[in-house]
Amino acid sequence: MPDGRPVLRAAGMDDADAAADILAAAFAADPVMRWTFGGNGAFHTIFYELARGVYLKHGFGHIAEGGSGEHRAATLWLPAGVPLNLPQLNQLRIASSVIRHGGFSAAARALKVADILETHHPEEPHFYLFAVGVAPRARGKGLGGALLREGLKRADQEGALAYLENSNPKNTPLYERLGFRVTAPLPLPEGAPPLLSMLRAPGEEAA
């Protein structure tokens, strides 16, 4: 790439490790995830197993690469109508890593939070944005928005809602520019940082 601009491409199963690297770094200081898992030690395993077991197997994602092939940003989605069913072996690997890094209390919090998130998904068919992350060194260049638009194109083509959980208030303006609107704070257990549910109607984007 002579001009050095990032290339956006669809992610495949072979990209699970790269996506996990990006997302683990991007979420390293995320308040909700750190509270849930007792730190960030298990993040790579969590993202890798979810990418391999669900999102890149039954869903889709995108990767932004730099001119030298360096991975800079990633997204993971589930299309409308696809259940979030993680195979037991992937679950066990995540549980082992969470317990090793955060203890049994972290595993208990993770199960409780996962149940709350599942309960509060919209009843209508929707595309679910599980994660979007930009490597710290690549932030501020519009990569997150560019990758999100790639996924939203699919939702718009199907006339479907798009849904996400926002754990970082700094990201709210970006999501709002893309047409998402805050629906409610999610009722996480006492002591948890705030987590907002956000919903986007098909074709809805701020001018």
Residue pairs with C-beta under 8 A, 6 or more apart in sequence:
1 7
1 67
3 67
4 66
4 67
5 67
6 64
6 65
6 66
6 67
6 72
6 73
6 138
6 141
6 143
6 146
7 64
7 65
8 62
8 63
8 64
8 146
8 147
8 150
9 62
9 63
9 65
10 60
10 61
10 62
10 63
11 18
11 19
11 56
11 60
11 61
11 62
11 63
11 74
11 75
11 76
12 56
13 52
13 56
13 57
15 51
15 56
15 61
15 63
15 74
16 48
16 51
16 52
16 56
17 48
18 63
18 71
18 74
19 47
19 48
19 51
19 56
19 61
19 63
19 71
19 74
19 76
20 44
20 45
20 47
20 48
20 51
21 44
21 71
22 63
22 71
22 72
22 73
22 74
22 133
22 134
22 135
23 43
23 47
23 74
23 76
23 131
23 133
24 40
24 43
24 44
24 46
24 47
25 133
25 135
25 136
26 73
26 133
26 134
26 135
26 136
27 33
27 40
27 43
27 47
27 131
27 133
28 40
28 43
29 40
30 167
30 168
31 167
31 168
31 193
32 113
32 167
32 188
32 192
32 193
32 195
33 40
33 43
33 167
34 40
35 109
35 191
35 192
35 193
36 106
36 109
36 110
36 113
36 192
37 43
37 46
37 98
37 101
37 102
37 106
37 109
37 110
38 101
38 102
38 103
38 105
38 106
38 109
39 101
39 102
41 97
41 100
41 101
41 102
42 94
42 97
42 98
42 100
42 101
42 102
42 106
45 93
45 94
45 97
46 94
46 97
46 98
47 76
47 131
49 86
49 90
49 91
49 93
49 94
50 76
50 86
50 90
50 94
50 130
51 61
51 76
52 90
53 86
53 87
53 89
53 90
54 78
54 84
54 85
54 86
54 90
55 61
55 76
55 77
55 78
55 130
56 76
58 78
58 82
59 76
59 77
59 78
59 79
59 82
59 130
60 77
60 79
60 151
60 154
61 74
61 75
61 76
61 77
61 151
62 74
62 75
62 147
62 150
62 151
63 71
63 73
63 74
64 71
64 72
64 73
64 74
64 134
64 138
64 143
64 146
64 147
65 71
65 72
66 72
66 138
71 135
72 134
72 135
72 137
72 138
72 143
73 132
73 133
73 134
73 135
73 138
73 143
73 144
73 147
74 131
74 132
74 133
74 147
75 129
75 131
75 132
75 133
75 147
75 148
75 150
75 151
76 129
76 130
76 131
76 132
77 127
77 128
77 129
77 130
77 151
77 154
78 84
78 127
78 128
78 130
79 127
79 154
79 158
79 160
80 125
80 126
80 127
80 155
80 158
80 160
80 161
81 125
84 118
84 128
86 94
95 107
98 106
98 107
98 110
99 106
99 107
109 189
112 189
113 188
113 189
113 192
116 186
116 187
116 188
117 165
117 186
120 184
120 186
120 187
120 197
121 128
121 163
122 161
122 163
122 199
124 161
125 160
125 161
126 155
126 160
126 161
126 162
126 163
126 199
127 151
127 152
127 154
127 155
127 158
127 160
127 161
127 162
127 163
128 162
128 163
128 164
129 148
129 151
129 162
129 163
129 164
132 144
132 147
132 148
133 144
134 141
134 143
134 144
144 171
144 174
145 174
145 177
145 178
148 174
148 178
149 178
151 162
152 162
152 178
152 179
152 200
152 205
155 161
155 162
155 200
155 202
156 202
156 203
158 202
159 202
160 202
161 199
161 200
161 201
161 202
162 180
162 199
162 200
162 202
163 197
163 198
163 199
163 200
164 175
164 180
164 197
164 198
165 186
165 195
165 196
165 197
165 198
166 172
166 175
166 182
166 195
166 196
166 197
166 198
167 193
167 195
167 196
169 194
172 182
172 196
172 198
175 198
176 206
177 205
177 206
178 200
178 205
178 206
179 200
179 201
179 203
179 204
179 205
179 206
180 198
180 199
180 200
181 198
181 199
181 200
182 196
182 197
182 198
183 196
183 197
183 198
183 199
184 196
184 197
185 194
185 195
185 196
185 197
186 195
186 196
186 197
188 194
188 195
